[in-house]
Amino acid sequence: MKIDVTDQGGLRVAAEDLAGYLGLDPAAVPALMRSGAITSLYEEGRGEDAGRFRVTFRHGQTRLRFTCARDGTVLSHIRTQTGR
């Protein structure tokens, strides 16, 4: 799985990949992102984490965080329920 950072600073991830982690129908993902029901936060690594980035997706009470190499390859992920 890869998460790409676009030249405009946006993110690109396959709906099928994201849907699988969130327990959603892949066809629903684009509309959920456009409506704000799925949100994302992008963070760049500093210091010993330079060259990596982290992306956190939220949908309902689910938080999904990916740590990625510079090329977008997912190195690790964690999925938690936030209870909010």
N, CA, C and O atoms as a Maestro MAE file, in Angstrom:
{
 s_m_m2io_version
 :::
 2.0.0
}

f_m_ct {
 s_m_title
 :::
 protein
 m_atom[336] {
  # First column is atom index #
  i_m_mmod_type
  r_m_x_coord
  r_m_y_coord
  r_m_z_coord
  i_m_residue_number
  s_m_chain_name
  s_m_pdb_residue_name
  s_m_pdb_atom_name
  i_m_atomic_number
  :::
  1 25 0.851 -1.183 0.000 1 A "MET " " N  " 7
  2 3 0.000 0.000 0.000 1 A "MET " " CA " 6
  3 2 0.887 1.233 0.000 1 A "MET " " C  " 6
  4 15 1.925 1.272 0.660 1 A "MET " " O  " 8
  5 25 0.459 2.241 -0.754 2 A "LYS " " N  " 7
  6 3 1.186 3.505 -0.805 2 A "LYS " " CA " 6
  7 2 0.222 4.659 -0.613 2 A "LYS " " C  " 6
  8 15 -0.945 4.591 -1.001 2 A "LYS " " O  " 8
  9 25 0.729 5.708 -0.013 3 A "ILE " " N  " 7
  10 3 0.018 6.974 0.111 3 A "ILE " " CA " 6
  11 2 0.923 8.020 -0.519 3 A "ILE " " C  " 6
  12 15 2.036 8.254 -0.049 3 A "ILE " " O  " 8
  13 25 0.447 8.641 -1.570 4 A "ASP " " N  " 7
  14 3 1.252 9.626 -2.286 4 A "ASP " " CA " 6
  15 2 0.892 11.033 -1.861 4 A "ASP " " C  " 6
  16 15 -0.274 11.345 -1.621 4 A "ASP " " O  " 8
  17 25 1.910 11.884 -1.771 5 A "VAL " " N  " 7
  18 3 1.715 13.312 -1.538 5 A "VAL " " CA " 6
  19 2 1.822 13.966 -2.908 5 A "VAL " " C  " 6
  20 15 2.831 13.809 -3.596 5 A "VAL " " O  " 8
  21 25 0.787 14.697 -3.307 6 A "THR " " N  " 7
  22 3 0.771 15.330 -4.623 6 A "THR " " CA " 6
  23 2 1.624 16.593 -4.628 6 A "THR " " C  " 6
  24 15 2.009 17.097 -3.573 6 A "THR " " O  " 8
  25 25 1.915 17.099 -5.821 7 A "ASP " " N  " 7
  26 3 2.689 18.340 -5.958 7 A "ASP " " CA " 6
  27 2 1.985 19.519 -5.308 7 A "ASP " " C  " 6
  28 15 2.634 20.488 -4.914 7 A "ASP " " O  " 8
  29 25 0.660 19.447 -5.190 8 A "GLN " " N  " 7
  30 3 -0.115 20.523 -4.581 8 A "GLN " " CA " 6
  31 2 -0.248 20.347 -3.060 8 A "GLN " " C  " 6
  32 15 -0.944 21.123 -2.406 8 A "GLN " " O  " 8
  33 25 0.414 19.336 -2.502 9 A "GLY " " N  " 7
  34 3 0.372 19.120 -1.062 9 A "GLY " " CA " 6
  35 2 -0.800 18.271 -0.592 9 A "GLY " " C  " 6
  36 15 -1.002 18.117 0.612 9 A "GLY " " O  " 8
  37 25 -1.572 17.718 -1.518 10 A "GLY " " N  " 7
  38 3 -2.675 16.832 -1.148 10 A "GLY " " CA " 6
  39 2 -2.201 15.398 -1.012 10 A "GLY " " C  " 6
  40 15 -1.032 15.092 -1.249 10 A "GLY " " O  " 8
  41 25 -3.108 14.530 -0.631 11 A "LEU " " N  " 7
  42 3 -2.794 13.117 -0.479 11 A "LEU " " CA " 6
  43 2 -3.573 12.306 -1.493 11 A "LEU " " C  " 6
  44 15 -4.683 12.672 -1.881 11 A "LEU " " O  " 8
  45 25 -2.984 11.204 -1.917 12 A "ARG " " N  " 7
  46 3 -3.668 10.291 -2.832 12 A "ARG " " CA " 6
  47 2 -3.498 8.877 -2.282 12 A "ARG " " C  " 6
  48 15 -2.381 8.381 -2.135 12 A "ARG " " O  " 8
  49 25 -4.624 8.245 -1.984 13 A "VAL " " N  " 7
  50 3 -4.628 6.861 -1.516 13 A "VAL " " CA " 6
  51 2 -5.783 6.150 -2.215 13 A "VAL " " C  " 6
  52 15 -6.842 6.743 -2.417 13 A "VAL " " O  " 8
  53 25 -5.592 4.905 -2.579 14 A "ALA " " N  " 7
  54 3 -6.651 4.157 -3.259 14 A "ALA " " CA " 6
  55 2 -7.839 3.972 -2.322 14 A "ALA " " C  " 6
  56 15 -7.679 3.578 -1.167 14 A "ALA " " O  " 8
  57 25 -9.026 4.260 -2.834 15 A "ALA " " N  " 7
  58 3 -10.246 4.111 -2.029 15 A "ALA " " CA " 6
  59 2 -10.387 2.687 -1.516 15 A "ALA " " C  " 6
  60 15 -10.855 2.477 -0.397 15 A "ALA " " O  " 8
  61 25 -9.990 1.711 -2.315 16 A "GLU " " N  " 7
  62 3 -10.080 0.311 -1.907 16 A "GLU " " CA " 6
  63 2 -9.202 0.036 -0.686 16 A "GLU " " C  " 6
  64 15 -9.603 -0.693 0.221 16 A "GLU " " O  " 8
  65 25 -8.013 0.617 -0.667 17 A "ASP " " N  " 7
  66 3 -7.106 0.426 0.469 17 A "ASP " " CA " 6
  67 2 -7.666 1.052 1.734 17 A "ASP " " C  " 6
  68 15 -7.722 0.407 2.780 17 A "ASP " " O  " 8
  69 25 -8.076 2.296 1.639 18 A "LEU " " N  " 7
  70 3 -8.586 3.013 2.810 18 A "LEU " " CA " 6
  71 2 -9.878 2.379 3.325 18 A "LEU " " C  " 6
  72 15 -10.060 2.225 4.532 18 A "LEU " " O  " 8
  73 25 -10.763 2.016 2.413 19 A "ALA " " N  " 7
  74 3 -12.043 1.414 2.797 19 A "ALA " " CA " 6
  75 2 -11.847 0.135 3.594 19 A "ALA " " C  " 6
  76 15 -12.569 -0.112 4.560 19 A "ALA " " O  " 8
  77 25 -10.886 -0.671 3.203 20 A "GLY " " N  " 7
  78 3 -10.629 -1.917 3.909 20 A "GLY " " CA " 6
  79 2 -10.259 -1.699 5.369 20 A "GLY " " C  " 6
  80 15 -10.692 -2.454 6.239 20 A "GLY " " O  " 8
  81 25 -9.468 -0.682 5.639 21 A "TYR " " N  " 7
  82 3 -9.059 -0.380 7.016 21 A "TYR " " CA " 6
  83 2 -10.191 0.242 7.830 21 A "TYR " " C  " 6
  84 15 -10.244 0.079 9.049 21 A "TYR " " O  " 8
  85 25 -11.088 0.949 7.162 22 A "LEU " " N  " 7
  86 3 -12.178 1.629 7.861 22 A "LEU " " CA " 6
  87 2 -13.479 0.825 7.875 22 A "LEU " " C  " 6
  88 15 -14.457 1.243 8.494 22 A "LEU " " O  " 8
  89 25 -13.496 -0.321 7.200 23 A "GLY " " N  " 7
  90 3 -14.695 -1.142 7.170 23 A "GLY " " CA " 6
  91 2 -15.809 -0.530 6.341 23 A "GLY " " C  " 6
  92 15 -16.984 -0.658 6.683 23 A "GLY " " O  " 8
  93 25 -15.445 0.136 5.251 24 A "LEU " " N  " 7
  94 3 -16.414 0.827 4.397 24 A "LEU " " CA " 6
  95 2 -16.439 0.223 3.006 24 A "LEU " " C  " 6
  96 15 -15.531 -0.515 2.623 24 A "LEU " " O  " 8
  97 25 -17.475 0.539 2.255 25 A "ASP " " N  " 7
  98 3 -17.560 0.191 0.843 25 A "ASP " " CA " 6
  99 2 -16.637 1.159 0.096 25 A "ASP " " C  " 6
  100 15 -16.762 2.373 0.263 25 A "ASP " " O  " 8
  101 25 -15.709 0.644 -0.728 26 A "PRO " " N  " 7
  102 3 -14.795 1.534 -1.454 26 A "PRO " " CA " 6
  103 2 -15.502 2.610 -2.272 26 A "PRO " " C  " 6
  104 15 -14.989 3.721 -2.402 26 A "PRO " " O  " 8
  105 25 -16.659 2.298 -2.817 27 A "ALA " " N  " 7
  106 3 -17.387 3.277 -3.631 27 A "ALA " " CA " 6
  107 2 -17.861 4.472 -2.804 27 A "ALA " " C  " 6
  108 15 -18.097 5.547 -3.356 27 A "ALA " " O  " 8
  109 25 -18.003 4.296 -1.481 28 A "ALA " " N  " 7
  110 3 -18.488 5.369 -0.614 28 A "ALA " " CA " 6
  111 2 -17.381 6.326 -0.178 28 A "ALA " " C  " 6
  112 15 -17.667 7.449 0.236 28 A "ALA " " O  " 8
  113 25 -16.136 5.901 -0.264 29 A "VAL " " N  " 7
  114 3 -15.023 6.689 0.283 29 A "VAL " " CA " 6
  115 2 -14.903 8.086 -0.328 29 A "VAL " " C  " 6
  116 15 -14.806 9.049 0.432 29 A "VAL " " O  " 8
  117 25 -14.902 8.256 -1.653 30 A "PRO " " N  " 7
  118 3 -14.746 9.620 -2.198 30 A "PRO " " CA " 6
  119 2 -15.806 10.599 -1.694 30 A "PRO " " C  " 6
  120 15 -15.484 11.731 -1.336 30 A "PRO " " O  " 8
  121 25 -17.066 10.169 -1.666 31 A "ALA " " N  " 7
  122 3 -18.133 11.066 -1.196 31 A "ALA " " CA " 6
  123 2 -17.976 11.370 0.289 31 A "ALA " " C  " 6
  124 15 -18.232 12.497 0.714 31 A "ALA " " O  " 8
  125 25 -17.563 10.398 1.080 32 A "LEU " " N  " 7
  126 3 -17.355 10.631 2.511 32 A "LEU " " CA " 6
  127 2 -16.213 11.608 2.747 32 A "LEU " " C  " 6
  128 15 -16.263 12.412 3.678 32 A "LEU " " O  " 8
  129 25 -15.186 11.543 1.908 33 A "MET " " N  " 7
  130 3 -14.076 12.493 2.040 33 A "MET " " CA " 6
  131 2 -14.518 13.895 1.622 33 A "MET " " C  " 6
  132 15 -14.194 14.874 2.295 33 A "MET " " O  " 8
  133 25 -15.248 13.992 0.525 34 A "ARG " " N  " 7
  134 3 -15.715 15.314 0.062 34 A "ARG " " CA " 6
  135 2 -16.639 15.963 1.087 34 A "ARG " " C  " 6
  136 15 -16.604 17.181 1.265 34 A "ARG " " O  " 8
  137 25 -17.460 15.170 1.758 35 A "SER " " N  " 7
  138 3 -18.417 15.718 2.724 35 A "SER " " CA " 6
  139 2 -17.781 16.030 4.079 35 A "SER " " C  " 6
  140 15 -18.404 16.678 4.921 35 A "SER " " O  " 8
  141 25 -16.549 15.574 4.292 36 A "GLY " " N  " 7
  142 3 -15.889 15.795 5.576 36 A "GLY " " CA " 6
  143 2 -16.157 14.701 6.591 36 A "GLY " " C  " 6
  144 15 -15.720 14.815 7.736 36 A "GLY " " O  " 8
  145 25 -16.866 13.638 6.208 37 A "ALA " " N  " 7
  146 3 -17.125 12.529 7.124 37 A "ALA " " CA " 6
  147 2 -15.855 11.705 7.366 37 A "ALA " " C  " 6
  148 15 -15.703 11.081 8.416 37 A "ALA " " O  " 8
  149 25 -14.950 11.709 6.389 38 A "ILE " " N  " 7
  150 3 -13.600 11.173 6.566 38 A "ILE " " CA " 6
  151 2 -12.664 12.361 6.483 38 A "ILE " " C  " 6
  152 15 -12.669 13.091 5.492 38 A "ILE " " O  " 8
  153 25 -11.863 12.561 7.513 39 A "THR " " N  " 7
  154 3 -10.895 13.654 7.517 39 A "THR " " CA " 6
  155 2 -9.486 13.076 7.573 39 A "THR " " C  " 6
  156 15 -9.295 11.905 7.900 39 A "THR " " O  " 8
  157 25 -8.507 13.909 7.251 40 A "SER " " N  " 7
  158 3 -7.121 13.460 7.299 40 A "SER " " CA " 6
  159 2 -6.223 14.571 7.854 40 A "SER " " C  " 6
  160 15 -6.520 15.761 7.751 40 A "SER " " O  " 8
  161 25 -5.124 14.129 8.441 41 A "LEU " " N  " 7
  162 3 -4.107 15.030 8.973 41 A "LEU " " CA " 6
  163 2 -2.760 14.511 8.501 41 A "LEU " " C  " 6
  164 15 -2.448 13.335 8.686 41 A "LEU " " O  " 8
  165 25 -1.960 15.380 7.893 42 A "TYR " " N  " 7
  166 3 -0.647 15.032 7.363 42 A "TYR " " CA " 6
  167 2 0.421 15.675 8.240 42 A "TYR " " C  " 6
  168 15 0.336 16.859 8.565 42 A "TYR " " O  " 8
  169 25 1.434 14.885 8.626 43 A "GLU " " N  " 7
  170 3 2.533 15.398 9.450 43 A "GLU " " CA " 6
  171 2 3.848 14.911 8.872 43 A "GLU " " C  " 6
  172 15 3.988 13.734 8.536 43 A "GLU " " O  " 8
  173 25 4.819 15.817 8.755 44 A "GLU " " N  " 7
  174 3 6.154 15.466 8.265 44 A "GLU " " CA " 6
  175 2 7.068 15.166 9.429 44 A "GLU " " C  " 6
  176 15 7.025 15.837 10.460 44 A "GLU " " O  " 8
  177 25 7.905 14.143 9.255 45 A "GLY " " N  " 7
  178 3 8.859 13.769 10.299 45 A "GLY " " CA " 6
  179 2 9.971 14.787 10.432 45 A "GLY " " C  " 6
  180 15 10.376 15.416 9.454 45 A "GLY " " O  " 8
  181 25 10.456 14.940 11.635 46 A "ARG " " N  " 7
  182 3 11.581 15.846 11.944 46 A "ARG " " CA " 6
  183 2 12.640 15.059 12.717 46 A "ARG " " C  " 6
  184 15 12.347 14.003 13.279 46 A "ARG " " O  " 8
  185 25 13.858 15.571 12.741 47 A "GLY " " N  " 7
  186 3 14.923 14.916 13.491 47 A "GLY " " CA " 6
  187 2 15.153 13.501 13.008 47 A "GLY " " C  " 6
  188 15 15.373 13.281 11.817 47 A "GLY " " O  " 8
  189 25 15.107 12.539 13.913 48 A "GLU " " N  " 7
  190 3 15.357 11.144 13.540 48 A "GLU " " CA " 6
  191 2 14.269 10.568 12.631 48 A "GLU " " C  " 6
  192 15 14.470 9.521 12.016 48 A "GLU " " O  " 8
  193 25 13.128 11.237 12.542 49 A "ASP " " N  " 7
  194 3 12.040 10.799 11.662 49 A "ASP " " CA " 6
  195 2 12.020 11.547 10.330 49 A "ASP " " C  " 6
  196 15 11.093 11.372 9.540 49 A "ASP " " O  " 8
  197 25 13.023 12.373 10.074 50 A "ALA " " N  " 7
  198 3 13.092 13.107 8.807 50 A "ALA " " CA " 6
  199 2 13.069 12.116 7.648 50 A "ALA " " C  " 6
  200 15 13.713 11.068 7.700 50 A "ALA " " O  " 8
  201 25 12.320 12.459 6.606 51 A "GLY " " N  " 7
  202 3 12.200 11.577 5.457 51 A "GLY " " CA " 6
  203 2 10.990 10.661 5.544 51 A "GLY " " C  " 6
  204 15 10.705 9.911 4.610 51 A "GLY " " O  " 8
  205 25 10.290 10.721 6.644 52 A "ARG " " N  " 7
  206 3 9.057 9.948 6.803 52 A "ARG " " CA " 6
  207 2 7.899 10.923 6.969 52 A "ARG " " C  " 6
  208 15 8.096 12.107 7.242 52 A "ARG " " O  " 8
  209 25 6.706 10.406 6.801 53 A "PHE " " N  " 7
  210 3 5.532 11.219 7.105 53 A "PHE " " CA " 6
  211 2 4.458 10.335 7.711 53 A "PHE " " C  " 6
  212 15 4.489 9.110 7.590 53 A "PHE " " O  " 8
  213 25 3.519 10.979 8.358 54 A "ARG " " N  " 7
  214 3 2.432 10.272 9.020 54 A "ARG " " CA " 6
  215 2 1.120 10.873 8.552 54 A "ARG " " C  " 6
  216 15 0.988 12.092 8.440 54 A "ARG " " O  " 8
  217 25 0.149 10.008 8.279 55 A "VAL " " N  " 7
  218 3 -1.181 10.449 7.871 55 A "VAL " " CA " 6
  219 2 -2.193 9.786 8.795 55 A "VAL " " C  " 6
  220 15 -2.178 8.570 8.982 55 A "VAL " " O  " 8
  221 25 -3.073 10.602 9.369 56 A "THR " " N  " 7
  222 3 -4.132 10.091 10.232 56 A "THR " " CA " 6
  223 2 -5.465 10.363 9.569 56 A "THR " " C  " 6
  224 15 -5.771 11.496 9.197 56 A "THR " " O  " 8
  225 25 -6.252 9.310 9.426 57 A "PHE " " N  " 7
  226 3 -7.612 9.422 8.899 57 A "PHE " " CA " 6
  227 2 -8.577 9.193 10.047 57 A "PHE " " C  " 6
  228 15 -8.336 8.351 10.912 57 A "PHE " " O  " 8
  229 25 -9.670 9.944 10.056 58 A "ARG " " N  " 7
  230 3 -10.731 9.757 11.049 58 A "ARG " " CA " 6
  231 2 -12.059 9.585 10.329 58 A "ARG " " C  " 6
  232 15 -12.381 10.288 9.371 58 A "ARG " " O  " 8
  233 25 -12.812 8.620 10.835 59 A "HIS " " N  " 7
  234 3 -14.178 8.408 10.350 59 A "HIS " " CA " 6
  235 2 -14.987 7.923 11.541 59 A "HIS " " C  " 6
  236 15 -14.717 6.857 12.095 59 A "HIS " " O  " 8
  237 25 -15.978 8.707 11.929 60 A "GLY " " N  " 7
  238 3 -16.755 8.351 13.116 60 A "GLY " " CA " 6
  239 2 -15.832 8.243 14.319 60 A "GLY " " C  " 6
  240 15 -15.105 9.185 14.635 60 A "GLY " " O  " 8
  241 25 -15.856 7.111 14.982 61 A "GLN " " N  " 7
  242 3 -15.008 6.899 16.153 61 A "GLN " " CA " 6
  243 2 -13.707 6.171 15.821 61 A "GLN " " C  " 6
  244 15 -12.955 5.794 16.720 61 A "GLN " " O  " 8
  245 25 -13.446 5.976 14.547 62 A "THR " " N  " 7
  246 3 -12.247 5.253 14.135 62 A "THR " " CA " 6
  247 2 -11.141 6.226 13.745 62 A "THR " " C  " 6
  248 15 -11.350 7.153 12.964 62 A "THR " " O  " 8
  249 25 -9.961 5.990 14.309 63 A "ARG " " N  " 7
  250 3 -8.761 6.747 13.924 63 A "ARG " " CA " 6
  251 2 -7.777 5.748 13.338 63 A "ARG " " C  " 6
  252 15 -7.489 4.718 13.947 63 A "ARG " " O  " 8
  253 25 -7.266 6.057 12.156 64 A "LEU " " N  " 7
  254 3 -6.355 5.191 11.436 64 A "LEU " " CA " 6
  255 2 -5.109 5.993 11.096 64 A "LEU " " C  " 6
  256 15 -5.179 6.992 10.380 64 A "LEU " " O  " 8
  257 25 -3.970 5.549 11.616 65 A "ARG " " N  " 7
  258 3 -2.733 6.309 11.422 65 A "ARG " " CA " 6
  259 2 -1.713 5.449 10.677 65 A "ARG " " C  " 6
  260 15 -1.418 4.323 11.076 65 A "ARG " " O  " 8
  261 25 -1.175 6.014 9.572 66 A "PHE " " N  " 7
  262 3 -0.144 5.357 8.784 66 A "PHE " " CA " 6
  263 2 1.161 6.123 8.928 66 A "PHE " " C  " 6
  264 15 1.171 7.352 8.862 66 A "PHE " " O  " 8
  265 25 2.257 5.411 9.123 67 A "THR " " N  " 7
  266 3 3.589 5.987 9.065 67 A "THR " " CA " 6
  267 2 4.197 5.503 7.757 67 A "THR " " C  " 6
  268 15 4.202 4.306 7.467 67 A "THR " " O  " 8
  269 25 4.716 6.455 6.961 68 A "CYS " " N  " 7
  270 3 5.165 6.133 5.607 68 A "CYS " " CA " 6
  271 2 6.595 6.578 5.354 68 A "CYS " " C  " 6
  272 15 7.080 7.538 5.952 68 A "CYS " " O  " 8
  273 25 7.260 5.865 4.457 69 A "ALA " " N  " 7
  274 3 8.572 6.274 3.958 69 A "ALA " " CA " 6
  275 2 8.383 7.451 3.011 69 A "ALA " " C  " 6
  276 15 7.261 7.759 2.609 69 A "ALA " " O  " 8
  277 25 9.461 8.091 2.664 70 A "ARG " " N  " 7
  278 3 9.426 9.257 1.767 70 A "ARG " " CA " 6
  279 2 8.667 8.965 0.471 70 A "ARG " " C  " 6
  280 15 7.976 9.839 -0.054 70 A "ARG " " O  " 8
  281 25 8.795 7.739 -0.045 71 A "ASP " " N  " 7
  282 3 8.129 7.395 -1.315 71 A "ASP " " CA " 6
  283 2 6.659 7.015 -1.146 71 A "ASP " " C  " 6
  284 15 5.995 6.677 -2.126 71 A "ASP " " O  " 8
  285 25 6.141 7.067 0.084 72 A "GLY " " N  " 7
  286 3 4.737 6.783 0.330 72 A "GLY " " CA " 6
  287 2 4.434 5.351 0.745 72 A "GLY " " C  " 6
  288 15 3.287 5.024 1.053 72 A "GLY " " O  " 8
  289 25 5.449 4.495 0.756 73 A "THR " " N  " 7
  290 3 5.243 3.116 1.197 73 A "THR " " CA " 6
  291 2 4.887 3.108 2.678 73 A "THR " " C  " 6
  292 15 5.579 3.715 3.495 73 A "THR " " O  " 8
  293 25 3.804 2.418 3.018 74 A "VAL " " N  " 7
  294 3 3.372 2.345 4.415 74 A "VAL " " CA " 6
  295 2 4.329 1.442 5.186 74 A "VAL " " C  " 6
  296 15 4.539 0.284 4.826 74 A "VAL " " O  " 8
  297 25 4.907 1.995 6.259 75 A "LEU " " N  " 7
  298 3 5.824 1.246 7.113 75 A "LEU " " CA " 6
  299 2 5.096 0.595 8.279 75 A "LEU " " C  " 6
  300 15 5.446 -0.503 8.710 75 A "LEU " " O  " 8
  301 25 4.077 1.288 8.785 76 A "SER " " N  " 7
  302 3 3.284 0.742 9.896 76 A "SER " " CA " 6
  303 2 1.943 1.456 9.937 76 A "SER " " C  " 6
  304 15 1.766 2.524 9.351 76 A "SER " " O  " 8
  305 25 1.010 0.843 10.640 77 A "HIS " " N  " 7
  306 3 -0.293 1.478 10.825 77 A "HIS " " CA " 6
  307 2 -0.867 1.057 12.168 77 A "HIS " " C  " 6
  308 15 -0.496 0.031 12.738 77 A "HIS " " O  " 8
  309 25 -1.781 1.880 12.652 78 A "ILE " " N  " 7
  310 3 -2.503 1.572 13.887 78 A "ILE " " CA " 6
  311 2 -3.938 2.066 13.713 78 A "ILE " " C  " 6
  312 15 -4.181 3.151 13.186 78 A "ILE " " O  " 8
  313 25 -4.868 1.252 14.165 79 A "ARG " " N  " 7
  314 3 -6.294 1.602 14.092 79 A "ARG " " CA " 6
  315 2 -6.835 1.568 15.504 79 A "ARG " " C  " 6
  316 15 -6.689 0.570 16.210 79 A "ARG " " O  " 8
  317 25 -7.461 2.658 15.915 80 A "THR " " N  " 7
  318 3 -8.027 2.748 17.272 80 A "THR " " CA " 6
  319 2 -9.421 3.314 17.220 80 A "THR " " C  " 6
  320 15 -9.809 3.982 16.262 80 A "THR " " O  " 8
  321 25 -10.170 3.035 18.272 81 A "GLN " " N  " 7
  322 3 -11.493 3.632 18.461 81 A "GLN " " CA " 6
  323 2 -11.313 4.783 19.458 81 A "GLN " " C  " 6
  324 15 -10.743 4.601 20.533 81 A "GLN " " O  " 8
  325 25 -11.805 5.966 19.087 82 A "THR " " N  " 7
  326 3 -11.569 7.146 19.912 82 A "THR " " CA " 6
  327 2 -12.620 7.360 20.989 82 A "THR " " C  " 6
  328 15 -12.348 8.012 21.997 82 A "THR " " O  " 8
  329 25 -13.812 6.824 20.790 83 A "GLY " " N  " 7
  330 3 -14.865 6.991 21.796 83 A "GLY " " CA " 6
  331 2 -15.470 8.356 21.851 83 A "GLY " " C  " 6
  332 15 -16.178 8.679 22.805 83 A "GLY " " O  " 8
  333 25 -15.210 9.184 20.840 84 A "ARG " " N  " 7
  334 3 -15.780 10.542 20.861 84 A "ARG " " CA " 6
  335 2 -17.160 10.572 20.320 84 A "ARG " " C  " 6
  336 15 -17.779 11.635 20.268 84 A "ARG " " O  " 8
  :::
 }
 m_bond[335] {
  # First column is bond index #
  i_m_from
  i_m_to
  i_m_order
  :::
  1 1 2 1
  2 2 3 1
  3 3 4 2
  4 3 5 1
  5 5 6 1
  6 6 7 1
  7 7 8 2
  8 7 9 1
  9 9 10 1
  10 10 11 1
  11 11 12 2
  12 11 13 1
  13 13 14 1
  14 14 15 1
  15 15 16 2
  16 15 17 1
  17 17 18 1
  18 18 19 1
  19 19 20 2
  20 19 21 1
  21 21 22 1
  22 22 23 1
  23 23 24 2
  24 23 25 1
  25 25 26 1
  26 26 27 1
  27 27 28 2
  28 27 29 1
  29 29 30 1
  30 30 31 1
  31 31 32 2
  32 31 33 1
  33 33 34 1
  34 34 35 1
  35 35 36 2
  36 35 37 1
  37 37 38 1
  38 38 39 1
  39 39 40 2
  40 39 41 1
  41 41 42 1
  42 42 43 1
  43 43 44 2
  44 43 45 1
  45 45 46 1
  46 46 47 1
  47 47 48 2
  48 47 49 1
  49 49 50 1
  50 50 51 1
  51 51 52 2
  52 51 53 1
  53 53 54 1
  54 54 55 1
  55 55 56 2
  56 55 57 1
  57 57 58 1
  58 58 59 1
  59 59 60 2
  60 59 61 1
  61 61 62 1
  62 62 63 1
  63 63 64 2
  64 63 65 1
  65 65 66 1
  66 66 67 1
  67 67 68 2
  68 67 69 1
  69 69 70 1
  70 70 71 1
  71 71 72 2
  72 71 73 1
  73 73 74 1
  74 74 75 1
  75 75 76 2
  76 75 77 1
  77 77 78 1
  78 78 79 1
  79 79 80 2
  80 79 81 1
  81 81 82 1
  82 82 83 1
  83 83 84 2
  84 83 85 1
  85 85 86 1
  86 86 87 1
  87 87 88 2
  88 87 89 1
  89 89 90 1
  90 90 91 1
  91 91 92 2
  92 91 93 1
  93 93 94 1
  94 94 95 1
  95 95 96 2
  96 95 97 1
  97 97 98 1
  98 98 99 1
  99 99 100 2
  100 99 101 1
  101 101 102 1
  102 102 103 1
  103 103 104 2
  104 103 105 1
  105 105 106 1
  106 106 107 1
  107 107 108 2
  108 107 109 1
  109 109 110 1
  110 110 111 1
  111 111 112 2
  112 111 113 1
  113 113 114 1
  114 114 115 1
  115 115 116 2
  116 115 117 1
  117 117 118 1
  118 118 119 1
  119 119 120 2
  120 119 121 1
  121 121 122 1
  122 122 123 1
  123 123 124 2
  124 123 125 1
  125 125 126 1
  126 126 127 1
  127 127 128 2
  128 127 129 1
  129 129 130 1
  130 130 131 1
  131 131 132 2
  132 131 133 1
  133 133 134 1
  134 134 135 1
  135 135 136 2
  136 135 137 1
  137 137 138 1
  138 138 139 1
  139 139 140 2
  140 139 141 1
  141 141 142 1
  142 142 143 1
  143 143 144 2
  144 143 145 1
  145 145 146 1
  146 146 147 1
  147 147 148 2
  148 147 149 1
  149 149 150 1
  150 150 151 1
  151 151 152 2
  152 151 153 1
  153 153 154 1
  154 154 155 1
  155 155 156 2
  156 155 157 1
  157 157 158 1
  158 158 159 1
  159 159 160 2
  160 159 161 1
  161 161 162 1
  162 162 163 1
  163 163 164 2
  164 163 165 1
  165 165 166 1
  166 166 167 1
  167 167 168 2
  168 167 169 1
  169 169 170 1
  170 170 171 1
  171 171 172 2
  172 171 173 1
  173 173 174 1
  174 174 175 1
  175 175 176 2
  176 175 177 1
  177 177 178 1
  178 178 179 1
  179 179 180 2
  180 179 181 1
  181 181 182 1
  182 182 183 1
  183 183 184 2
  184 183 185 1
  185 185 186 1
  186 186 187 1
  187 187 188 2
  188 187 189 1
  189 189 190 1
  190 190 191 1
  191 191 192 2
  192 191 193 1
  193 193 194 1
  194 194 195 1
  195 195 196 2
  196 195 197 1
  197 197 198 1
  198 198 199 1
  199 199 200 2
  200 199 201 1
  201 201 202 1
  202 202 203 1
  203 203 204 2
  204 203 205 1
  205 205 206 1
  206 206 207 1
  207 207 208 2
  208 207 209 1
  209 209 210 1
  210 210 211 1
  211 211 212 2
  212 211 213 1
  213 213 214 1
  214 214 215 1
  215 215 216 2
  216 215 217 1
  217 217 218 1
  218 218 219 1
  219 219 220 2
  220 219 221 1
  221 221 222 1
  222 222 223 1
  223 223 224 2
  224 223 225 1
  225 225 226 1
  226 226 227 1
  227 227 228 2
  228 227 229 1
  229 229 230 1
  230 230 231 1
  231 231 232 2
  232 231 233 1
  233 233 234 1
  234 234 235 1
  235 235 236 2
  236 235 237 1
  237 237 238 1
  238 238 239 1
  239 239 240 2
  240 239 241 1
  241 241 242 1
  242 242 243 1
  243 243 244 2
  244 243 245 1
  245 245 246 1
  246 246 247 1
  247 247 248 2
  248 247 249 1
  249 249 250 1
  250 250 251 1
  251 251 252 2
  252 251 253 1
  253 253 254 1
  254 254 255 1
  255 255 256 2
  256 255 257 1
  257 257 258 1
  258 258 259 1
  259 259 260 2
  260 259 261 1
  261 261 262 1
  262 262 263 1
  263 263 264 2
  264 263 265 1
  265 265 266 1
  266 266 267 1
  267 267 268 2
  268 267 269 1
  269 269 270 1
  270 270 271 1
  271 271 272 2
  272 271 273 1
  273 273 274 1
  274 274 275 1
  275 275 276 2
  276 275 277 1
  277 277 278 1
  278 278 279 1
  279 279 280 2
  280 279 281 1
  281 281 282 1
  282 282 283 1
  283 283 284 2
  284 283 285 1
  285 285 286 1
  286 286 287 1
  287 287 288 2
  288 287 289 1
  289 289 290 1
  290 290 291 1
  291 291 292 2
  292 291 293 1
  293 293 294 1
  294 294 295 1
  295 295 296 2
  296 295 297 1
  297 297 298 1
  298 298 299 1
  299 299 300 2
  300 299 301 1
  301 301 302 1
  302 302 303 1
  303 303 304 2
  304 303 305 1
  305 305 306 1
  306 306 307 1
  307 307 308 2
  308 307 309 1
  309 309 310 1
  310 310 311 1
  311 311 312 2
  312 311 313 1
  313 313 314 1
  314 314 315 1
  315 315 316 2
  316 315 317 1
  317 317 318 1
  318 318 319 1
  319 319 320 2
  320 319 321 1
  321 321 322 1
  322 322 323 1
  323 323 324 2
  324 323 325 1
  325 325 326 1
  326 326 327 1
  327 327 328 2
  328 327 329 1
  329 329 330 1
  330 330 331 1
  331 331 332 2
  332 331 333 1
  333 333 334 1
  334 334 335 1
  335 335 336 2
  :::
 }
}
